[in-house]
Amino acid sequence: MITIKSPREVELLRIAGNVVYKTHQYLKPFVKEGITTEELNRLGEEYILSQGCTLSFKGYEGFPAGICMSVNSEVVHGFPSKRKLKNGDILTMDIGACWKGYHGDSGWTYAVGDISDDAKYIMEHTEKALYVGLEQVKPGNRIGDISHAIEEYAKEHNLGVVKELCGHGVGTDVHEDPEVPNYGEAGTGPKLREGMVIAIEPMLTMGSPKVFLHENNWTVETRDGSLAGHYEHTVVVTKDGYEILTGEIKNG
């Protein structure tokens, strides 16, 4: 069931989303050669808790950590580990925080030191695909308009669209209805209404879009070992467009 959030609920989601944003900003300088993803996760968990939030992901259906740490060909849901980041890696940190029962959710891909042209390409165009999708967010448009815009952008730039994974509604659960695929037909799917809160998250690959699931039943990786990018914002549909909730709070 798709829920419409009240102004009070949107404010709680805005606070949770801002903590997610601030956690990304806090961790960004630590993303460098030699640090482990386990250490980044620890720093991130401590920061989220210091802001008065709880960890949206830790314990969610058994997930063991507060932050998903996915490296290079890992698309999503990588487990933090003792793996040290190397120069040339790309790292996606997917962060969730919960404020008074309401969640913020945002993933972002970061460069570790000097990265290849391919790595720069997947990062640039996956981020741009996110904003192309966001342009379709306004009352009266449909989920399929977002999905189609992302898919067309990915095709234009010869990137694979991972179809097994999608965006989603956000509220008192970190994953709610509706699903927001990164492919589809314009003019289809649920109609966007003011007060809907959704996470839009293109997950694109440099090679084949085919993926496999690790034995941990969480981590998704490209089958051909090609690089993957993942960019995600949680937004609320406003009367004339959208507001990014996983960003800086305006006027404060």
Buried (B, 14 or more C-beta within 10 A) or exposed (E): EBBEBEEEBBBBBBBBBBBBBBBBEBBEEEBEEEBBBBBBBBBBBEBBEEBEBBBBBBEBEEBEBBBBBBBBBBBBBBBBEEBEBEEBBBBBBBBBBBBBEBBBBBBBBBBBEEBEEEBEBBBEBBBBBBBBBBEBBBBEBBBBBBBBBBBBBBEEBEBBBBBEBBBBBBBBBBBBBBBBBBBBEBEEBBEBEBBBBBBBBBBBBBBEBBBEEEEEEBBBBBEBEBBBBBBBBBBBBBEEBBBBBBBEEEEE
